Amino acid sequence: MSQASTLFVGLDVHKDSISVAQVSSEPTGSVVFVGRIGTRTADIDKLLRRLQSRAVRPVFAYEAGPCG
């Protein structure tokens, strides 16, 4: 399986968890819920390694609330 050139990653950040979804830049790409991860640095590092294996360039966005 070849890597997508760009993978868009959405993060919904909460106090105790981060919900993660992704969609590739390919025309047939659909939104996929990746799952929930913890908020520790190790959890985020693991997510980054996982996503970098799927795309050359992951692009991240997060849900901005009243505090973000």
N, C-alpha and C positions, 0 to 999 in steps of 0.2 A: 504494500500500500504506500503510495507516495504521499508526502506531506503537503498540506495546503500551504499556500504562500502566506496567508494571513488568517489568524484565528481571533475572532472577537470574543472577549470574555467579560461577562457581566457579574458583578459582585454585589450582593445584598448583605450589608454588614450589620451585625447585631452585637450586643455585648458579649454573648457567649458562643456565637457561631457566625459563619459566613456561608451563605448560599451561593452556589456557583452555577452559571449557565454559559454555554458557548454556541457560536455559530461560525461556520467557515465563510470565507469570502467567495466561495464558488457559487455560481448561479443556482445550483440545486441544494445549497446548504440550508439546513433547517435548525431551529433552536433546539438544543439538547440540554436538559438539566444534568449537570455533572454530579451534584450532590452537595452535602453540607460538610464543612470542615471546621476545625477549631480555629481559635484566634492566635494561637502561639506562633512564634516565628518558624518553628519546625514544621507546623502544619502548612504554612504558606510556602515554605521552601519545597515541600513535597508536591504541592499543587503546581508550582512553577516547573519543576522537573517533568511532571506528568504532561503538562500542556506543551512544553517545548519539544517533546517527542512527537507531537501531533502537527506542529506548524513551524515554519521558519520564523515567523514573526507574530507572537501573541500580542494583542492590544487589549488593555484592560480599562474598564470603566466601573464606577461604583455608584450606587444609589445615593444621591446627596439629599440629606434631610435637613432639618432646621439647624443642626449642629455641624454640618459638613459642607 
